[in-house]
Amino acid sequence: MAIVCKSTAEIEKMRHSGHIVRQVLDHVRGLVAPGVSTMDLERAAEKKIKELGAKPAFKGYYDYPCVLCTSVNEEIVHGIPSEKRVLKEGDIVSIDSGVVLDGYYGDSAITVPVGSGLKPELQKLLEVTEASLYRGIEQARIGNSVEDIGAAVQEHVEAAGFSVVREFVGHGIGTRLHEEPQVPNFGSRGHGARLREGMVLAIEPMVNYGKPETRVLGDKWTAVTADGSFSAHFEHCVAVTKDGPVILTQ
């Protein structure tokens, strides 16, 4: 599959999609509290996407049932919203959402503490994961390589004593939710596809408090840490432009 570079007009369309994703995530973030179920978040997100005139990107994608992925604590990605999963004080929840508008996709994720009693080591996990995203974004420049992004993420995460998930990676994005190239959160500088003007990448560090190994639960979607340690996930869509990286999901 070839890497598709986007025109300025296409990137502008993706900025509109990205802006909607950000509004959805900001709305849902405000609802996260002890006693709220992940299905409550799902319903709010579905309503918001509709209000904003977009379509959900995830629902129906390989038969995925929801508009959000809500991954709590040791869940890394692709957690399915449920009435039974009720958030409690001290939890962390990763909220991942995507939309399609005028044929172009946006995709972004945040990890949010539940309540105000987050342990300092988990606060650090969230801060390091989010900071590693911006280290990766900084490398999304013409002439750099895909693995320059991954290496920047990996160096920051491992220096803090955490680990980077290997089995799940970022990706190109455009008129499809997942396009080439894959964007791992680890790597060797100078390796992988060269970045060209007009490439749009979903950069998404997934960082475990403990070891990097993962497993997928019986629902065939929810990925969890093999050792039961907590995991955080942040994601932005980023355009590679002649003026440097441009975040489309701000």
C-alpha positions, -999 to +999 in steps of 0.1 A: +000+000+000+015+034-010+018+063+013-006+090+003+005+127+006-023+152+010-027+186-006-031+218+014-069+216+007-071+181+020-051+189+051-076+217+057-105+192+055-086+170+080-082+199+103-120+203+104-124+165+112-097+169+139-114+199+154-146+179+158-127+150+175-111+175+199-145+189+208-159+154+214-129+145+236-131+178+256-169+172+261-164+136+273-134+146+295-157+169+314-180+140+323-154+117+337-161+112+374-164+085+400-198+066+395-199+073+357-200+043+335-180+040+303-213+036+285-224+070+298-193+085+281-201+066+249-237+079+248-225+115+253-198+111+226-223+097+201-247+126+207-219+152+204-206+137+171-241+139+156-246+174+168-213+185+152-224+170+118-198+142+115-200+104+115-182+082+140-151+065+125-149+035+149-185+023+150-188-006+125-151-006+117-143-043+116-177-046+134-165-026+164-197-017+183-191+018+197-180+054+188-154+055+216-127+032+229-126+035+267-097+017+283-095+017+321-064+012+342-046-019+328-065-017+296-042-002+269-065+003+239-098-008+223-117-011+255-154-014+247-178+010+266-201-009+290-228-002+315-209-025+339-176-006+338-182+021+364-153+045+370-140+050+405-117+074+423-081+068+414-088+051+381-074+063+348-094+061+316-080+064+280-106+078+257-100+074+220-123+087+193-124+093+156-148+109+131-152+112+094-163+145+078-165+152+041-146+119+035-116+127+057-108+112+091-097+126+124-084+104+153-072+114+188-069+101+223-064+113+259-060+096+292-079+112+321-077+107+359-109+098+376-116+121+406-088+140+424-070+112+443-046+100+416-014+084+430+017+105+421+033+076+402+002+074+379+002+112+375+038+108+363+027+081+339+001+104+323+026+133+322+054+113+306+031+097+280+017+130+269+051+146+268+064+117+248+037+124+222+050+159+217+086+146+215+074+124+187+054+151+170+086+173+170+103+148+147+075+148+121+095+169+097+103+166+060+134+144+055+132+127+089+122+090+091+092+074+107+114+057+133+128+091+143+093+097+157+093+063+175+128+067+189+120+101+204+089+086+221+108+056+233+138+076+247+115+098+267+094+070+281+122+047+290+143+075+307+113+078+330+113+041+338+082+032+319+078+009+288+064+014+253+039-010+238+052-028+207+021-046+193+000-015+187+013+015+167+003+047+151-006+050+114-011+072+084-046+087+081-066+104+054-096+092+034-092+059+054-088+056+092-057+035+088-032+042+060+005+036+054+029+041+070+028+024+104+042+047+131+057+026+159+065+042+193+100+028+193+127+025+168+162+034+155+168+070+143+172+072+105+152+040+098+118+035+082+100+055+056+112+090+049+087+118+058+075+139+029+054+170+027+017+162+029+019+130+049-005+129+078+002+107+107-017+096+138+010+095+164-001+077+195+022+066+223+008+037+245+029+035+276+028+009+304+038+015+340+053-020+341+065-043+313+057-037+276+040-071+270+003-072+261-026-096+256-060-093+241-091-103+261-119-127+250-139-099+235-112-099+207-108-061+211-096-050+246-058-050+248-044-052+284-010-052+300+002-087+305+015-079+340-017-060+351+001-026+354-017+006+344-013+020+309-018+055+293-025+065+257-024+099+240-028+106+203-028+135+178-031+136+140-001+155+126+005+169+091+041+170+078+044+205+062+072+227+049+068+248+080+072+218+103+047+195+121+011+208+123-013+192+148-047+188+133-065+176+164-058+206+187 
